Amino acid sequence: MAMGSDNSAGLLDTGILASLLGGDAGLQREILQEFCNSAGGYSEALEKAYHGHAFDDLKNVAHKLKSSARTVGAMQLGELCERLEVAGRERNWQRVEACYPAIKPALAAVSGFIESDLL
């Protein structure tokens, strides 16, 4: 898949990152690789915060992942993270439980797509 295009599953809009970087494909690959390298850490931190019922940690990690996801063009993942961030900020466990389970598979799908199709 060429840099700067959308994938058919809607996981990633690489045009977002391409426009931020002026089409520098090498730099795009570096940032995408860094996103994939960080994915496991985000996943572990979210899991720890979730199981510990740590609202502030959930909010903070979700915020960081939201920013990273949106930067690379993973808008659906970014939306899920925003919902979790708001739920953590509001200390609403019911909303946390409603959105948390979708984040880990979404993150894995985005990372898997990047690793298999873009790197």
Secondary structure, DSSP 8 states (H G I E B T S, - for coil): --TT-B-TTSS-BHHHHHHHTTT-HHHHHHHHHHHHHHHHHHHHHHHHHHHTT-HHHHHHHHHHHHHHHHHHT-HHHHHHHHHHHHHHHTT-HHHHHHHHHHHHHHHHHHHHHIIIII-
